[in-house]
Amino acid sequence: MDWSQFLEKVLRDDVLIPTLIAGTVVLVVLFRSVVSMVSSVSRERTRREIAAYIAEGSMTPEQGERLLKAGRSENT
């Protein structure tokens, strides 16, 4: 079966639109998962760097706490 026959069959059987919708949903879920993972990794890296600055004495624990709270919204 070549591409033209395949395309004709897909269009004739009315499965193109549901397939496109399902593919879009899968792509959106994958994209949001990757964005969430990158955000979590970045947040943890920042926490580790601040902890290292506190451990070496170049930052006080109070300053570190203020830095960690600075990016949060009021609802979280």
PDB file of N, H, CA, C and O in Angstrom:
ATOM      1  N   MET A   1       0.847  -1.172   0.000  1.00  0.00           N
ATOM      2  CA  MET A   1       0.000   0.000   0.000  1.00  0.00           C
ATOM      3  C   MET A   1       0.898   1.243   0.000  1.00  0.00           C
ATOM      4  O   MET A   1       1.758   1.391   0.868  1.00  0.00           O
ATOM      5  N   ASP A   2       0.696   2.122  -0.965  1.00  0.00           N
ATOM      6  H   ASP A   2      -0.003   2.002  -1.671  1.00  0.00           H
ATOM      7  CA  ASP A   2       1.499   3.342  -1.006  1.00  0.00           C
ATOM      8  C   ASP A   2       0.775   4.460  -0.236  1.00  0.00           C
ATOM      9  O   ASP A   2      -0.326   4.265   0.277  1.00  0.00           O
ATOM     10  N   TRP A   3       1.413   5.620  -0.168  1.00  0.00           N
ATOM     11  H   TRP A   3       2.308   5.779  -0.585  1.00  0.00           H
ATOM     12  CA  TRP A   3       0.903   6.717   0.659  1.00  0.00           C
ATOM     13  C   TRP A   3      -0.447   7.234   0.172  1.00  0.00           C
ATOM     14  O   TRP A   3      -1.306   7.563   0.990  1.00  0.00           O
ATOM     15  N   SER A   4      -0.650   7.312  -1.122  1.00  0.00           N
ATOM     16  H   SER A   4       0.048   7.045  -1.787  1.00  0.00           H
ATOM     17  CA  SER A   4      -1.921   7.836  -1.623  1.00  0.00           C
ATOM     18  C   SER A   4      -3.077   6.903  -1.249  1.00  0.00           C
ATOM     19  O   SER A   4      -4.152   7.368  -0.870  1.00  0.00           O
ATOM     20  N   GLN A   5      -2.858   5.601  -1.353  1.00  0.00           N
ATOM     21  H   GLN A   5      -1.985   5.223  -1.660  1.00  0.00           H
ATOM     22  CA  GLN A   5      -3.896   4.652  -0.948  1.00  0.00           C
ATOM     23  C   GLN A   5      -4.157   4.734   0.560  1.00  0.00           C
ATOM     24  O   GLN A   5      -5.304   4.687   1.007  1.00  0.00           O
ATOM     25  N   PHE A   6      -3.087   4.856   1.326  1.00  0.00           N
ATOM     26  H   PHE A   6      -2.155   4.895   0.964  1.00  0.00           H
ATOM     27  CA  PHE A   6      -3.225   4.975   2.772  1.00  0.00           C
ATOM     28  C   PHE A   6      -4.011   6.230   3.135  1.00  0.00           C
ATOM     29  O   PHE A   6      -4.914   6.179   3.970  1.00  0.00           O
ATOM     30  N   LEU A   7      -3.670   7.357   2.510  1.00  0.00           N
ATOM     31  H   LEU A   7      -2.936   7.399   1.832  1.00  0.00           H
ATOM     32  CA  LEU A   7      -4.360   8.614   2.787  1.00  0.00           C
ATOM     33  C   LEU A   7      -5.833   8.533   2.385  1.00  0.00           C
ATOM     34  O   LEU A   7      -6.696   9.021   3.114  1.00  0.00           O
ATOM     35  N   GLU A   8      -6.125   7.938   1.258  1.00  0.00           N
ATOM     36  H   GLU A   8      -5.423   7.542   0.666  1.00  0.00           H
ATOM     37  CA  GLU A   8      -7.517   7.768   0.839  1.00  0.00           C
ATOM     38  C   GLU A   8      -8.295   6.929   1.848  1.00  0.00           C
ATOM     39  O   GLU A   8      -9.437   7.249   2.179  1.00  0.00           O
ATOM     40  N   LYS A   9      -7.680   5.865   2.330  1.00  0.00           N
ATOM     41  H   LYS A   9      -6.752   5.605   2.061  1.00  0.00           H
ATOM     42  CA  LYS A   9      -8.347   4.993   3.305  1.00  0.00           C
ATOM     43  C   LYS A   9      -8.597   5.737   4.610  1.00  0.00           C
ATOM     44  O   LYS A   9      -9.671   5.605   5.198  1.00  0.00           O
ATOM     45  N   VAL A  10      -7.630   6.512   5.066  1.00  0.00           N
ATOM     46  H   VAL A  10      -6.758   6.619   4.588  1.00  0.00           H
ATOM     47  CA  VAL A  10      -7.779   7.262   6.312  1.00  0.00           C
ATOM     48  C   VAL A  10      -8.888   8.298   6.168  1.00  0.00           C
ATOM     49  O   VAL A  10      -9.720   8.443   7.064  1.00  0.00           O
ATOM     50  N   LEU A  11      -8.907   9.016   5.053  1.00  0.00           N
ATOM     51  H   LEU A  11      -8.231   8.899   4.325  1.00  0.00           H
ATOM     52  CA  LEU A  11      -9.932  10.035   4.853  1.00  0.00           C
ATOM     53  C   LEU A  11     -11.314   9.410   4.671  1.00  0.00           C
ATOM     54  O   LEU A  11     -12.307   9.966   5.141  1.00  0.00           O
ATOM     55  N   ARG A  12     -11.388   8.294   4.014  1.00  0.00           N
ATOM     56  H   ARG A  12     -10.582   7.843   3.632  1.00  0.00           H
ATOM     57  CA  ARG A  12     -12.662   7.623   3.770  1.00  0.00           C
ATOM     58  C   ARG A  12     -13.250   7.055   5.064  1.00  0.00           C
ATOM     59  O   ARG A  12     -14.466   7.088   5.252  1.00  0.00           O
ATOM     60  N   ASP A  13     -12.412   6.541   5.948  1.00  0.00           N
ATOM     61  H   ASP A  13     -11.424   6.515   5.795  1.00  0.00           H
ATOM     62  CA  ASP A  13     -12.883   5.898   7.170  1.00  0.00           C
ATOM     63  C   ASP A  13     -13.102   6.878   8.321  1.00  0.00           C
ATOM     64  O   ASP A  13     -13.456   6.457   9.422  1.00  0.00           O
ATOM     65  N   ASP A  14     -12.900   8.167   8.089  1.00  0.00           N
ATOM     66  H   ASP A  14     -12.612   8.508   7.195  1.00  0.00           H
ATOM     67  CA  ASP A  14     -13.108   9.206   9.115  1.00  0.00           C
ATOM     68  C   ASP A  14     -12.314   8.954  10.395  1.00  0.00           C
ATOM     69  O   ASP A  14     -12.860   9.054  11.494  1.00  0.00           O
ATOM     70  N   VAL A  15     -11.049   8.632  10.260  1.00  0.00           N
ATOM     71  H   VAL A  15     -10.605   8.551   9.368  1.00  0.00           H
ATOM     72  CA  VAL A  15     -10.201   8.452  11.437  1.00  0.00           C
ATOM     73  C   VAL A  15      -9.099   9.508  11.517  1.00  0.00           C
ATOM     74  O   VAL A  15      -8.305   9.504  12.457  1.00  0.00           O
ATOM     75  N   LEU A  16      -9.047  10.401  10.547  1.00  0.00           N
ATOM     76  H   LEU A  16      -9.692  10.404   9.783  1.00  0.00           H
ATOM     77  CA  LEU A  16      -7.982  11.403  10.542  1.00  0.00           C
ATOM     78  C   LEU A  16      -8.130  12.382  11.708  1.00  0.00           C
ATOM     79  O   LEU A  16      -7.162  12.629  12.427  1.00  0.00           O
ATOM     80  N   ILE A  17      -9.304  12.931  11.901  1.00  0.00           N
ATOM     81  H   ILE A  17     -10.090  12.730  11.317  1.00  0.00           H
ATOM     82  CA  ILE A  17      -9.515  13.921  12.959  1.00  0.00           C
ATOM     83  C   ILE A  17      -9.302  13.305  14.349  1.00  0.00           C
ATOM     84  O   ILE A  17      -8.578  13.895  15.151  1.00  0.00           O
ATOM     85  N   PRO A  18      -9.890  12.164  14.669  1.00  0.00           N
ATOM     86  CA  PRO A  18      -9.612  11.574  15.994  1.00  0.00           C
ATOM     87  C   PRO A  18      -8.124  11.246  16.200  1.00  0.00           C
ATOM     88  O   PRO A  18      -7.604  11.374  17.308  1.00  0.00           O
ATOM     89  N   THR A  19      -7.451  10.826  15.131  1.00  0.00           N
ATOM     90  H   THR A  19      -7.874  10.722  14.231  1.00  0.00           H
ATOM     91  CA  THR A  19      -6.024  10.530  15.243  1.00  0.00           C
ATOM     92  C   THR A  19      -5.232  11.802  15.520  1.00  0.00           C
ATOM     93  O   THR A  19      -4.320  11.797  16.347  1.00  0.00           O
ATOM     94  N   LEU A  20      -5.573  12.891  14.838  1.00  0.00           N
ATOM     95  H   LEU A  20      -6.314  12.896  14.167  1.00  0.00           H
ATOM     96  CA  LEU A  20      -4.892  14.168  15.080  1.00  0.00           C
ATOM     97  C   LEU A  20      -5.151  14.672  16.498  1.00  0.00           C
ATOM     98  O   LEU A  20      -4.241  15.182  17.152  1.00  0.00           O
ATOM     99  N   ILE A  21      -6.372  14.533  16.968  1.00  0.00           N
ATOM    100  H   ILE A  21      -7.111  14.119  16.437  1.00  0.00           H
ATOM    101  CA  ILE A  21      -6.695  14.970  18.330  1.00  0.00           C
ATOM    102  C   ILE A  21      -5.926  14.135  19.351  1.00  0.00           C
ATOM    103  O   ILE A  21      -5.359  14.686  20.294  1.00  0.00           O
ATOM    104  N   ALA A  22      -5.900  12.836  19.177  1.00  0.00           N
ATOM    105  H   ALA A  22      -6.361  12.388  18.410  1.00  0.00           H
ATOM    106  CA  ALA A  22      -5.172  11.964  20.108  1.00  0.00           C
ATOM    107  C   ALA A  22      -3.675  12.272  20.087  1.00  0.00           C
ATOM    108  O   ALA A  22      -3.030  12.316  21.134  1.00  0.00           O
ATOM    109  N   GLY A  23      -3.131  12.482  18.900  1.00  0.00           N
ATOM    110  H   GLY A  23      -3.655  12.447  18.049  1.00  0.00           H
ATOM    111  CA  GLY A  23      -1.710  12.822  18.791  1.00  0.00           C
ATOM    112  C   GLY A  23      -1.390  14.136  19.471  1.00  0.00           C
ATOM    113  O   GLY A  23      -0.352  14.267  20.120  1.00  0.00           O
ATOM    114  N   THR A  24      -2.277  15.114  19.328  1.00  0.00           N
ATOM    115  H   THR A  24      -3.120  15.008  18.801  1.00  0.00           H
ATOM    116  CA  THR A  24      -2.071  16.408  19.979  1.00  0.00           C
ATOM    117  C   THR A  24      -2.106  16.277  21.492  1.00  0.00           C
ATOM    118  O   THR A  24      -1.289  16.880  22.188  1.00  0.00           O
ATOM    119  N   VAL A  25      -3.044  15.496  22.005  1.00  0.00           N
ATOM    120  H   VAL A  25      -3.708  15.006  21.440  1.00  0.00           H
ATOM    121  CA  VAL A  25      -3.136  15.289  23.452  1.00  0.00           C
ATOM    122  C   VAL A  25      -1.863  14.638  23.977  1.00  0.00           C
ATOM    123  O   VAL A  25      -1.338  15.048  25.013  1.00  0.00           O
ATOM    124  N   VAL A  26      -1.370  13.639  23.280  1.00  0.00           N
ATOM    125  H   VAL A  26      -1.796  13.307  22.438  1.00  0.00           H
ATOM    126  CA  VAL A  26      -0.141  12.954  23.701  1.00  0.00           C
ATOM    127  C   VAL A  26       1.040  13.926  23.693  1.00  0.00           C
ATOM    128  O   VAL A  26       1.838  13.934  24.630  1.00  0.00           O
ATOM    129  N   LEU A  27       1.156  14.735  22.657  1.00  0.00           N
ATOM    130  H   LEU A  27       0.508  14.728  21.895  1.00  0.00           H
ATOM    131  CA  LEU A  27       2.259  15.698  22.579  1.00  0.00           C
ATOM    132  C   LEU A  27       2.187  16.737  23.690  1.00  0.00           C
ATOM    133  O   LEU A  27       3.214  17.104  24.261  1.00  0.00           O
ATOM    134  N   VAL A  28       0.989  17.214  24.002  1.00  0.00           N
ATOM    135  H   VAL A  28       0.155  16.916  23.538  1.00  0.00           H
ATOM    136  CA  VAL A  28       0.836  18.199  25.075  1.00  0.00           C
ATOM    137  C   VAL A  28       1.231  17.594  26.419  1.00  0.00           C
ATOM    138  O   VAL A  28       1.923  18.234  27.211  1.00  0.00           O
ATOM    139  N   VAL A  29       0.796  16.372  26.674  1.00  0.00           N
ATOM    140  H   VAL A  29       0.234  15.853  26.031  1.00  0.00           H
ATOM    141  CA  VAL A  29       1.149  15.709  27.941  1.00  0.00           C
ATOM    142  C   VAL A  29       2.664  15.512  28.041  1.00  0.00           C
ATOM    143  O   VAL A  29       3.248  15.754  29.097  1.00  0.00           O
ATOM    144  N   LEU A  30       3.297  15.081  26.964  1.00  0.00           N
ATOM    145  H   LEU A  30       2.822  14.885  26.107  1.00  0.00           H
ATOM    146  CA  LEU A  30       4.750  14.904  26.971  1.00  0.00           C
ATOM    147  C   LEU A  30       5.471  16.230  27.193  1.00  0.00           C
ATOM    148  O   LEU A  30       6.425  16.296  27.969  1.00  0.00           O
ATOM    149  N   PHE A  31       5.022  17.278  26.520  1.00  0.00           N
ATOM    150  H   PHE A  31       4.247  17.224  25.890  1.00  0.00           H
ATOM    151  CA  PHE A  31       5.654  18.590  26.659  1.00  0.00           C
ATOM    152  C   PHE A  31       5.535  19.096  28.092  1.00  0.00           C
ATOM    153  O   PHE A  31       6.512  19.584  28.661  1.00  0.00           O
ATOM    154  N   ARG A  32       4.344  18.983  28.680  1.00  0.00           N
ATOM    155  H   ARG A  32       3.551  18.587  28.219  1.00  0.00           H
ATOM    156  CA  ARG A  32       4.160  19.445  30.055  1.00  0.00           C
ATOM    157  C   ARG A  32       4.995  18.625  31.039  1.00  0.00           C
ATOM    158  O   ARG A  32       5.480  19.168  32.032  1.00  0.00           O
ATOM    159  N   SER A  33       5.166  17.344  30.783  1.00  0.00           N
ATOM    160  H   SER A  33       4.771  16.903  29.977  1.00  0.00           H
ATOM    161  CA  SER A  33       5.989  16.497  31.648  1.00  0.00           C
ATOM    162  C   SER A  33       7.447  16.923  31.607  1.00  0.00           C
ATOM    163  O   SER A  33       8.109  17.004  32.642  1.00  0.00           O
ATOM    164  N   VAL A  34       7.944  17.196  30.408  1.00  0.00           N
ATOM    165  H   VAL A  34       7.407  17.131  29.567  1.00  0.00           H
ATOM    166  CA  VAL A  34       9.331  17.634  30.267  1.00  0.00           C
ATOM    167  C   VAL A  34       9.540  18.984  30.944  1.00  0.00           C
ATOM    168  O   VAL A  34      10.546  19.184  31.624  1.00  0.00           O
ATOM    169  N   VAL A  35       8.601  19.912  30.764  1.00  0.00           N
ATOM    170  H   VAL A  35       7.784  19.749  30.212  1.00  0.00           H
ATOM    171  CA  VAL A  35       8.710  21.225  31.401  1.00  0.00           C
ATOM    172  C   VAL A  35       8.716  21.079  32.919  1.00  0.00           C
ATOM    173  O   VAL A  35       9.480  21.759  33.604  1.00  0.00           O
ATOM    174  N   SER A  36       7.879  20.209  33.443  1.00  0.00           N
ATOM    175  H   SER A  36       7.259  19.657  32.886  1.00  0.00           H
ATOM    176  CA  SER A  36       7.829  19.985  34.888  1.00  0.00           C
ATOM    177  C   SER A  36       9.137  19.393  35.410  1.00  0.00           C
ATOM    178  O   SER A  36       9.615  19.784  36.475  1.00  0.00           O
ATOM    179  N   MET A  37       9.714  18.456  34.666  1.00  0.00           N
ATOM    180  H   MET A  37       9.326  18.138  33.801  1.00  0.00           H
ATOM    181  CA  MET A  37      10.976  17.847  35.090  1.00  0.00           C
ATOM    182  C   MET A  37      12.105  18.878  35.087  1.00  0.00           C
ATOM    183  O   MET A  37      12.906  18.917  36.021  1.00  0.00           O
ATOM    184  N   VAL A  38      12.175  19.697  34.065  1.00  0.00           N
ATOM    185  H   VAL A  38      11.525  19.665  33.306  1.00  0.00           H
ATOM    186  CA  VAL A  38      13.222  20.719  33.985  1.00  0.00           C
ATOM    187  C   VAL A  38      13.069  21.711  35.126  1.00  0.00           C
ATOM    188  O   VAL A  38      14.062  22.122  35.727  1.00  0.00           O
ATOM    189  N   SER A  39      11.839  22.098  35.429  1.00  0.00           N
ATOM    190  H   SER A  39      11.033  21.764  34.940  1.00  0.00           H
ATOM    191  CA  SER A  39      11.585  23.024  36.527  1.00  0.00           C
ATOM    192  C   SER A  39      12.018  22.430  37.865  1.00  0.00           C
ATOM    193  O   SER A  39      12.636  23.117  38.678  1.00  0.00           O
ATOM    194  N   SER A  40      11.701  21.171  38.093  1.00  0.00           N
ATOM    195  H   SER A  40      11.200  20.613  37.432  1.00  0.00           H
ATOM    196  CA  SER A  40      12.073  20.511  39.349  1.00  0.00           C
ATOM    197  C   SER A  40      13.588  20.401  39.497  1.00  0.00           C
ATOM    198  O   SER A  40      14.129  20.628  40.579  1.00  0.00           O
ATOM    199  N   VAL A  41      14.265  20.053  38.414  1.00  0.00           N
ATOM    200  H   VAL A  41      13.826  19.868  37.534  1.00  0.00           H
ATOM    201  CA  VAL A  41      15.726  19.931  38.454  1.00  0.00           C
ATOM    202  C   VAL A  41      16.365  21.290  38.734  1.00  0.00           C
ATOM    203  O   VAL A  41      17.310  21.384  39.518  1.00  0.00           O
ATOM    204  N   SER A  42      15.852  22.338  38.097  1.00  0.00           N
ATOM    205  H   SER A  42      15.085  22.261  37.461  1.00  0.00           H
ATOM    206  CA  SER A  42      16.395  23.678  38.314  1.00  0.00           C
ATOM    207  C   SER A  42      16.191  24.133  39.755  1.00  0.00           C
ATOM    208  O   SER A  42      17.091  24.713  40.363  1.00  0.00           O
ATOM    209  N   ARG A  43      15.010  23.869  40.296  1.00  0.00           N
ATOM    210  H   ARG A  43      14.278  23.398  39.803  1.00  0.00           H
ATOM    211  CA  ARG A  43      14.720  24.264  41.673  1.00  0.00           C
ATOM    212  C   ARG A  43      15.651  23.547  42.644  1.00  0.00           C
ATOM    213  O   ARG A  43      16.167  24.164  43.576  1.00  0.00           O
ATOM    214  N   GLU A  44      15.869  22.256  42.437  1.00  0.00           N
ATOM    215  H   GLU A  44      15.450  21.754  41.681  1.00  0.00           H
ATOM    216  CA  GLU A  44      16.741  21.492  43.327  1.00  0.00           C
ATOM    217  C   GLU A  44      18.193  21.956  43.212  1.00  0.00           C
ATOM    218  O   GLU A  44      18.902  22.031  44.216  1.00  0.00           O
ATOM    219  N   ARG A  45      18.636  22.269  41.995  1.00  0.00           N
ATOM    220  H   ARG A  45      18.060  22.208  41.180  1.00  0.00           H
ATOM    221  CA  ARG A  45      20.002  22.762  41.798  1.00  0.00           C
ATOM    222  C   ARG A  45      20.202  24.079  42.547  1.00  0.00           C
ATOM    223  O   ARG A  45      21.248  24.294  43.160  1.00  0.00           O
ATOM    224  N   THR A  46      19.203  24.955  42.498  1.00  0.00           N
ATOM    225  H   THR A  46      18.354  24.780  42.000  1.00  0.00           H
ATOM    226  CA  THR A  46      19.281  26.227  43.210  1.00  0.00           C
ATOM    227  C   THR A  46      19.358  25.998  44.714  1.00  0.00           C
ATOM    228  O   THR A  46      20.145  26.641  45.408  1.00  0.00           O
ATOM    229  N   ARG A  47      18.544  25.086  45.208  1.00  0.00           N
ATOM    230  H   ARG A  47      17.905  24.563  44.644  1.00  0.00           H
ATOM    231  CA  ARG A  47      18.568  24.790  46.648  1.00  0.00           C
ATOM    232  C   ARG A  47      19.940  24.272  47.074  1.00  0.00           C
ATOM    233  O   ARG A  47      20.440  24.640  48.137  1.00  0.00           O
ATOM    234  N   ARG A  48      20.547  23.427  46.258  1.00  0.00           N
ATOM    235  H   ARG A  48      20.141  23.127  45.394  1.00  0.00           H
ATOM    236  CA  ARG A  48      21.875  22.889  46.584  1.00  0.00           C
ATOM    237  C   ARG A  48      22.936  23.985  46.563  1.00  0.00           C
ATOM    238  O   ARG A  48      23.816  24.006  47.424  1.00  0.00           O
ATOM    239  N   GLU A  49      22.864  24.890  45.598  1.00  0.00           N
ATOM    240  H   GLU A  49      22.149  24.872  44.899  1.00  0.00           H
ATOM    241  CA  GLU A  49      23.842  25.973  45.522  1.00  0.00           C
ATOM    242  C   GLU A  49      23.726  26.898  46.729  1.00  0.00           C
ATOM    243  O   GLU A  49      24.735  27.317  47.298  1.00  0.00           O
ATOM    244  N   ILE A  50      22.496  27.213  47.114  1.00  0.00           N
ATOM    245  H   ILE A  50      21.677  26.873  46.652  1.00  0.00           H
ATOM    246  CA  ILE A  50      22.306  28.065  48.291  1.00  0.00           C
ATOM    247  C   ILE A  50      22.818  27.356  49.542  1.00  0.00           C
ATOM    248  O   ILE A  50      23.441  27.981  50.400  1.00  0.00           O
ATOM    249  N   ALA A  51      22.560  26.068  49.647  1.00  0.00           N
ATOM    250  H   ALA A  51      22.053  25.560  48.950  1.00  0.00           H
ATOM    251  CA  ALA A  51      23.074  25.307  50.799  1.00  0.00           C
ATOM    252  C   ALA A  51      24.603  25.311  50.823  1.00  0.00           C
ATOM    253  O   ALA A  51      25.207  25.378  51.893  1.00  0.00           O
ATOM    254  N   ALA A  52      25.223  25.239  49.658  1.00  0.00           N
ATOM    255  H   ALA A  52      24.733  25.185  48.788  1.00  0.00           H
ATOM    256  CA  ALA A  52      26.689  25.269  49.603  1.00  0.00           C
ATOM    257  C   ALA A  52      27.227  26.628  50.044  1.00  0.00           C
ATOM    258  O   ALA A  52      28.225  26.697  50.761  1.00  0.00           O
ATOM    259  N   TYR A  53      26.571  27.711  49.620  1.00  0.00           N
ATOM    260  H   TYR A  53      25.760  27.656  49.037  1.00  0.00           H
ATOM    261  CA  TYR A  53      27.003  29.049  50.059  1.00  0.00           C
ATOM    262  C   TYR A  53      26.859  29.207  51.566  1.00  0.00           C
ATOM    263  O   TYR A  53      27.711  29.817  52.213  1.00  0.00           O
ATOM    264  N   ILE A  54      25.787  28.662  52.124  1.00  0.00           N
ATOM    265  H   ILE A  54      25.096  28.167  51.598  1.00  0.00           H
ATOM    266  CA  ILE A  54      25.594  28.732  53.571  1.00  0.00           C
ATOM    267  C   ILE A  54      26.666  27.906  54.280  1.00  0.00           C
ATOM    268  O   ILE A  54      27.202  28.333  55.303  1.00  0.00           O
ATOM    269  N   ALA A  55      26.979  26.731  53.745  1.00  0.00           N
ATOM    270  H   ALA A  55      26.544  26.384  52.914  1.00  0.00           H
ATOM    271  CA  ALA A  55      27.980  25.858  54.361  1.00  0.00           C
ATOM    272  C   ALA A  55      29.369  26.477  54.346  1.00  0.00           C
ATOM    273  O   ALA A  55      30.135  26.297  55.293  1.00  0.00           O
ATOM    274  N   GLU A  56      29.703  27.196  53.295  1.00  0.00           N
ATOM    275  H   GLU A  56      29.081  27.342  52.526  1.00  0.00           H
ATOM    276  CA  GLU A  56      31.043  27.812  53.247  1.00  0.00           C
ATOM    277  C   GLU A  56      31.101  29.129  53.999  1.00  0.00           C
ATOM    278  O   GLU A  56      32.179  29.697  54.169  1.00  0.00           O
ATOM    279  N   GLY A  57      29.955  29.623  54.452  1.00  0.00           N
ATOM    280  H   GLY A  57      29.079  29.162  54.314  1.00  0.00           H
ATOM    281  CA  GLY A  57      29.931  30.813  55.296  1.00  0.00           C
ATOM    282  C   GLY A  57      29.805  32.126  54.542  1.00  0.00           C
ATOM    283  O   GLY A  57      29.867  33.185  55.166  1.00  0.00           O
ATOM    284  N   SER A  58      29.633  32.100  53.237  1.00  0.00           N
ATOM    285  H   SER A  58      29.583  31.239  52.730  1.00  0.00           H
ATOM    286  CA  SER A  58      29.516  33.349  52.496  1.00  0.00           C
ATOM    287  C   SER A  58      28.079  33.878  52.491  1.00  0.00           C
ATOM    288  O   SER A  58      27.808  34.949  51.948  1.00  0.00           O
ATOM    289  N   MET A  59      27.160  33.120  53.099  1.00  0.00           N
ATOM    290  H   MET A  59      27.380  32.250  53.540  1.00  0.00           H
ATOM    291  CA  MET A  59      25.759  33.543  53.180  1.00  0.00           C
ATOM    292  C   MET A  59      25.204  33.032  54.504  1.00  0.00           C
ATOM    293  O   MET A  59      25.539  31.932  54.943  1.00  0.00           O
ATOM    294  N   THR A  60      24.361  33.829  55.131  1.00  0.00           N
ATOM    295  H   THR A  60      24.089  34.722  54.774  1.00  0.00           H
ATOM    296  CA  THR A  60      23.734  33.383  56.377  1.00  0.00           C
ATOM    297  C   THR A  60      22.515  32.530  56.050  1.00  0.00           C
ATOM    298  O   THR A  60      21.953  32.637  54.960  1.00  0.00           O
ATOM    299  N   PRO A  61      22.112  31.692  56.985  1.00  0.00           N
ATOM    300  CA  PRO A  61      20.905  30.889  56.750  1.00  0.00           C
ATOM    301  C   PRO A  61      19.658  31.754  56.505  1.00  0.00           C
ATOM    302  O   PRO A  61      18.775  31.365  55.740  1.00  0.00           O
ATOM    303  N   GLU A  62      19.587  32.912  57.147  1.00  0.00           N
ATOM    304  H   GLU A  62      20.304  33.228  57.768  1.00  0.00           H
ATOM    305  CA  GLU A  62      18.453  33.807  56.939  1.00  0.00           C
ATOM    306  C   GLU A  62      18.423  34.339  55.501  1.00  0.00           C
ATOM    307  O   GLU A  62      17.359  34.435  54.889  1.00  0.00           O
ATOM    308  N   GLN A  63      19.598  34.682  54.976  1.00  0.00           N
ATOM    309  H   GLN A  63      20.462  34.604  55.474  1.00  0.00           H
ATOM    310  CA  GLN A  63      19.666  35.151  53.585  1.00  0.00           C
ATOM    311  C   GLN A  63      19.258  34.033  52.619  1.00  0.00           C
ATOM    312  O   GLN A  63      18.551  34.271  51.640  1.00  0.00           O
ATOM    313  N   GLY A  64      19.709  32.825  52.908  1.00  0.00           N
ATOM    314  H   GLY A  64      20.283  32.631  53.704  1.00  0.00           H
ATOM    315  CA  GLY A  64      19.340  31.688  52.073  1.00  0.00           C
ATOM    316  C   GLY A  64      17.847  31.423  52.101  1.00  0.00           C
ATOM    317  O   GLY A  64      17.242  31.122  51.072  1.00  0.00           O
ATOM    318  N   GLU A  65      17.263  31.533  53.269  1.00  0.00           N
ATOM    319  H   GLU A  65      17.754  31.777  54.105  1.00  0.00           H
ATOM    320  CA  GLU A  65      15.824  31.327  53.386  1.00  0.00           C
ATOM    321  C   GLU A  65      15.051  32.392  52.605  1.00  0.00           C
ATOM    322  O   GLU A  65      14.062  32.086  51.940  1.00  0.00           O
ATOM    323  N   ARG A  66      15.506  33.640  52.691  1.00  0.00           N
ATOM    324  H   ARG A  66      16.309  33.889  53.232  1.00  0.00           H
ATOM    325  CA  ARG A  66      14.845  34.703  51.931  1.00  0.00           C
ATOM    326  C   ARG A  66      14.962  34.457  50.433  1.00  0.00           C
ATOM    327  O   ARG A  66      14.007  34.692  49.692  1.00  0.00           O
ATOM    328  N   LEU A  67      16.116  33.989  49.979  1.00  0.00           N
ATOM    329  H   LEU A  67      16.891  33.798  50.580  1.00  0.00           H
ATOM    330  CA  LEU A  67      16.286  33.699  48.553  1.00  0.00           C
ATOM    331  C   LEU A  67      15.348  32.579  48.093  1.00  0.00           C
ATOM    332  O   LEU A  67      14.759  32.656  47.015  1.00  0.00           O
ATOM    333  N   LEU A  68      15.220  31.551  48.913  1.00  0.00           N
ATOM    334  H   LEU A  68      15.699  31.488  49.789  1.00  0.00           H
ATOM    335  CA  LEU A  68      14.343  30.437  48.533  1.00  0.00           C
ATOM    336  C   LEU A  68      12.873  30.842  48.518  1.00  0.00           C
ATOM    337  O   LEU A  68      12.098  30.335  47.706  1.00  0.00           O
ATOM    338  N   LYS A  69      12.487  31.745  49.404  1.00  0.00           N
ATOM    339  H   LYS A  69      13.116  32.157  50.063  1.00  0.00           H
ATOM    340  CA  LYS A  69      11.094  32.189  49.446  1.00  0.00           C
ATOM    341  C   LYS A  69      10.796  33.261  48.403  1.00  0.00           C
ATOM    342  O   LYS A  69       9.627  33.536  48.130  1.00  0.00           O
ATOM    343  N   ALA A  70      11.814  33.869  47.819  1.00  0.00           N
ATOM    344  H   ALA A  70      12.763  33.645  48.041  1.00  0.00           H
ATOM    345  CA  ALA A  70      11.604  35.010  46.915  1.00  0.00           C
ATOM    346  C   ALA A  70      10.822  34.641  45.657  1.00  0.00           C
ATOM    347  O   ALA A  70      10.039  35.456  45.169  1.00  0.00           O
ATOM    348  N   GLY A  71      11.011  33.445  45.125  1.00  0.00           N
ATOM    349  H   GLY A  71      11.648  32.783  45.522  1.00  0.00           H
ATOM    350  CA  GLY A  71      10.344  33.080  43.880  1.00  0.00           C
ATOM    351  C   GLY A  71       8.983  32.455  44.036  1.00  0.00           C
ATOM    352  O   GLY A  71       8.333  32.155  43.035  1.00  0.00           O
ATOM    353  N   ARG A  72       8.534  32.251  45.233  1.00  0.00           N
ATOM    354  H   ARG A  72       9.062  32.495  46.046  1.00  0.00           H
ATOM    355  CA  ARG A  72       7.246  31.588  45.462  1.00  0.00           C
ATOM    356  C   ARG A  72       6.106  32.592  45.381  1.00  0.00           C
ATOM    357  O   ARG A  72       6.266  33.771  45.697  1.00  0.00           O
ATOM    358  N   SER A  73       4.958  32.099  44.952  1.00  0.00           N
ATOM    359  H   SER A  73       4.828  31.141  44.696  1.00  0.00           H
ATOM    360  CA  SER A  73       3.768  32.936  44.971  1.00  0.00           C
ATOM    361  C   SER A  73       3.105  32.811  46.339  1.00  0.00           C
ATOM    362  O   SER A  73       3.491  31.963  47.143  1.00  0.00           O
ATOM    363  N   GLU A  74       2.126  33.638  46.599  1.00  0.00           N
ATOM    364  H   GLU A  74       1.812  34.326  45.946  1.00  0.00           H
ATOM    365  CA  GLU A  74       1.444  33.632  47.898  1.00  0.00           C
ATOM    366  C   GLU A  74       0.615  32.378  48.102  1.00  0.00           C
ATOM    367  O   GLU A  74       0.375  31.982  49.243  1.00  0.00           O
ATOM    368  N   ASN A  75       0.164  31.733  47.007  1.00  0.00           N
ATOM    369  H   ASN A  75       0.359  32.055  46.081  1.00  0.00           H
ATOM    370  CA  ASN A  75      -0.736  30.589  47.131  1.00  0.00           C
ATOM    371  C   ASN A  75      -0.030  29.285  47.457  1.00  0.00           C
ATOM    372  O   ASN A  75      -0.684  28.349  47.916  1.00  0.00           O
ATOM    373  N   THR A  76       1.276  29.183  47.241  1.00  0.00           N
ATOM    374  H   THR A  76       1.807  29.944  46.868  1.00  0.00           H
ATOM    375  CA  THR A  76       1.976  27.923  47.484  1.00  0.00           C
ATOM    376  C   THR A  76       2.757  27.933  48.756  1.00  0.00           C
ATOM    377  O   THR A  76       3.399  26.939  49.094  1.00  0.00           O
TER     378      THR A  76
END
